[in-house]
Amino acid sequence: MKMTFRWYGSDSDSITLKQIKQIPGMTGLMGVLDYKAAGEVWTEEEIKAYVDEVHAAGLECEVIESVNVHEDIKMGLPTRDKYIENYITTIRNLAKYGIKVIVYNFMPVFDWLRTDLAREIPEDGSNSLYFDEAELGDMTPVDLVKNTIENCNGFTLPGWEPERLAELETTLKHYESITPDMLRENYKYFLDAIIPVCEEVGIKMAVHPDDPAWPIFGLPRISHSQEDFDKIVALHDSPANTLCLCTGSLGSNPDNNIPEIIRHFGEMDRIGCLHVRNVKYLGHRKFREAAHLSRTGDLDLFEIMKAIYDTCPDVYIRPDHGRMIWDEVGRPGYGLYDRALGAEYLEGIWEAITKMSK
Ligand code: DNO
């Protein structure tokens, strides 16, 4: 297991590489160039600048997140080929600088969704990301986007690039005629084009689950259960076509048995990396993000780490969204303190499993 941390770059993150390096056990980053719009080529210069900075801090940079797929690819428009070409150029450029895994998603329009980015946790006065389908009922997608962008403490949020959301209403209209099967066909077209390149340059694509793990606003969503991912890995059968198994995204739906899903895809060698966090269920389609510690939420982090240990022990993982604690002001979900606590807790579980298994 390689413990990593998401970092948005020195111009965009409240956290420094020095702070990350001081978290015991941290080997590297899951990086992102958050200023890149979906469909744009990530240039060699941009990648080199980011990777060099990370290496200079004594950290590795083998995983890159949020290389976002242009909507035209997901919608299967004739213009998709140009964007697929750009995507391929980005893959080749990333490979040149040592990237081994690219995290992306194939969610229509939105990346992850929450109805509140800072809901206070009554027990301890900290706050975390929160979702309640009932609150969503009163919001239009445009309200939700405004609400999210206005409440992110001035930081950018992954998957919420303003350019992409500008044409929101037209895009939503277009999706009305796209069924889940059609979306899967468009997905296959994309994978058939890019996976051979990934095989050639030694990169794994790792798809992030829908978050929350069910359809929203009537949009087709095809990545939120074991069955969905079985279909995705079969769309283009290759060790380069993998999952970014996000325990909290999949775990937002209590029907998903996370340790079982990890074992299933771990045994198939189809897990490129994991985001590991906990969720607390508050009712039907209502949850908040919890501290990593198992007993503060509803996921069993020991069973999750054990499934990783047993089926994909060399994988990259990172603590995922933390709460905001100790008066930290940062990018919602991506503060320093609670993610660092999460990393240490996961390291502790790992050490215990390793020693007990000998
Ligand atoms: C949310 C993240 C996601 C993920 C993207 C990958 O906090 O886990 O934004 O990085 O879905 O494209």
Boltz pocket constraint, residues with backbone or C-beta under 6 A from the ligand:
constraints:
  - pocket:
      binder: B
      contacts: [[A, 65], [A, 66], [A, 67], [A, 68], [A, 103], [A, 104], [A, 105], [A, 111], [A, 112], [A, 158], [A, 159], [A, 208], [A, 209], [A, 246], [A, 275], [A, 333]]
      max_distance: 6.0
